[in-house]
Amino acid sequence: MAATRSFLDNLANLRVVLSVALEHIQANSDQFLKTGTAEQMREAQKLISKIHTLAEELDKEFRSLEALVTQHRRPM
């Protein structure tokens, strides 16, 4: 049961972290674009690319998990 609770806690924590990150990006991207150096822009592009890759991997895992959960909940 502890592993199950930990899994659910991690999902909840991920949701909070992503929500805060989204709020921060929405609130600060204009200022970054106005004041960032060319080097910082390149670094942002690299980080965004890595985040896209991670988001795609998370999406794939979530879709797989959702399908398995749906199958598991269906009566046999």
N, C-alpha and C positions, 0 to 999 in steps of 0.2 A: 504494500500500500504506500510506503514512503516514496518509492520510485514513481508511482502514479501521481502522487501529490506533487512531487518535484517537477515532473513533466508538465503538469498543468500550471504550476507556478512559473516555470520558465516561459510558457506561452503567454501568460499574463504579463510577465516582465518585458517580454519582447514587444508586446503591443504598446506598453507604456513608453518604452525607449523609442520605438518608431514614431509614436505620436509626438513626443517631445522633439525629436529630430526634425520631423516635418514642420512643426511650428517654428522652430529655429530657422530652418531654411527659408520658409515663407517670409519671416520677419526680417531676415538679414541679407537675402540674395541681392537686392537692389544696391545696398551699401557696398557689398563685396564687388559687384560689377563696376561701381564708380571708383573705388579706391584700390582695388587689387592690382598688383604688378603683373607684367606678362608672365613672369615665372610662377606666380601664384595661380594665374589662370591655367597654365599648363598642369600644375599640380592638381588643381580642381578637376580638370578633365580626366586625369589619370584615376583619381579617387572615384569620380562619378562612374567611370567605366567599371571599376572593381565593384562598386556598389550595385550597378546593373547586373553584373554576373551573379553576385550573391543573391539579389532579389529574384533572379530567374531560378536559381537553385532552390531557394525557399519556396517559390511558387510551385515548382515541381514536387517538392516534398509535401507541401500542404495539399495539393491535388491528390496525390497518392494516399495520404493519410485520410483525407475526407472520404475517398472511395472505400477504403478499408473500414472506416468507422461506419459508413452507411451499410456495407455488407454485413458487418458484425451485428448491427442493430436489427436487421431484418430477421423475422422469425423463419426458422427452417421448416 
